[in-house]
Amino acid sequence: MAENEFVKFATQNIWLIGLALGSGAMLVWPMLRRGASVTPNEAVMLINHGALVLDVREDVEFAIGHIADARHIPLSQLASRCNELEKWKGKPVVVNCQSGMRSAKACAVLRKNGFAQVSNLAGGLAAWQSAKLPVTRD
């Protein structure tokens, strides 16, 4: 009898149930994506604990200025050059570009190739510089 009542309730309130599930998913989604991006200050903490900084901008952009000790592999070459980063597969990697768009794509490429601790620098180098963090031209 109780099962029959539940089916009747669910049928009559399907839109409310869908709304509740959708709302719950929207609340949980940012928590699931949390490891995917980091603020400049969070990136500094990761870098200070040994994370690799991977800059995926083009050569000209990198030459203008970049985060100190950043490894440079343009996004267009990343898939074919992932083997160069093999020793970082189990270690933190902070990926940056100018605004965070290319680096988000780079994070997906890295994850597809087995990199587990990949973080996108939210806002890219622009956010890094807005936070008054240093860049170098070495």
Order of alpha helices (4+ residues) and beta strands (2+ residues): alpha-alpha-beta-alpha-beta-alpha-beta-alpha-beta-alpha-beta-alpha
